[in-house]
Amino acid sequence: MSFPPLPRTAGSPAGGGPSPARRSHAFEQMSDYLGGFRGGQVVDLGGAQQSTIEFVTGCGHRLYAENLLLTLGPLLEKAAPGGFAADRADDDAPAALPADCLAFPPSSVDAMLCWDRLQFLPEKLASALVDRIHRIMAPGGFLLAMFHPEQTPAAAPLCCRVADARHLHIAAAGAARPLRPFNTRSIERFFHKFESLKFYLTRENLQEVIVRR
């Protein structure tokens, strides 16, 4: 399940205008990991981006790209239409993922680019997603996630593209959506089944996290 390279275009990246590349220490750690072996499976939950495809395949790995928010769109329309208030129980939010979402065999994915997608999901659905990611990721595999500042009530999903082994292009993509607030403790709780987490704070006050399975 890998996407063929996309055609090059002169236009802006889908969903966002050109953005300067910025150094990402979390992605630098991911790059070091990907450079240590070949023939792995990498999953990008932000959709197919040409420069990311070229980087991952250039490292000798396969890339599967899925626009998670598009895949889960019908479920998200039913969940938390008023946003993610702290006192909201989300009792009506769906807790099950579609069977074809990240339908990989157990322990078959070596790296996951999750970006900021967890913050746009109701808690039950986010927990179900993390459980599935834990099941399909290989022991020792790396996941990269990003979290907007805790006090931010809404934001546009990020369009993230690899520039090189140390740098990412990051731009807002589309309309703003409600965000589920995450602090360090809640991030640790979501990934409690994983082996370890490492946090990085960027100059944009994004929290970057490398999670090791």
Secondary structure, 3 states (H helix, E strand, C coil): CCCCCCCCCCCCCCCCCCCCEEECHHHHHHHHHHCCCCCCEEEECECCCHHHHHHHHHCCCEEEECEHHHHCHHHHHHCCCCCCCCCCCCCCCCCCCCCCCCCCCCCCEEEEEEECHHHHCCHHHHHHHHHHHHHHEEEEEEEEEEECCCCCCEECCEEEEECCCCEEEEEECCCCEECCCCCHHHHHHHCCCCCEEEEEECCCCCEEEEEEC
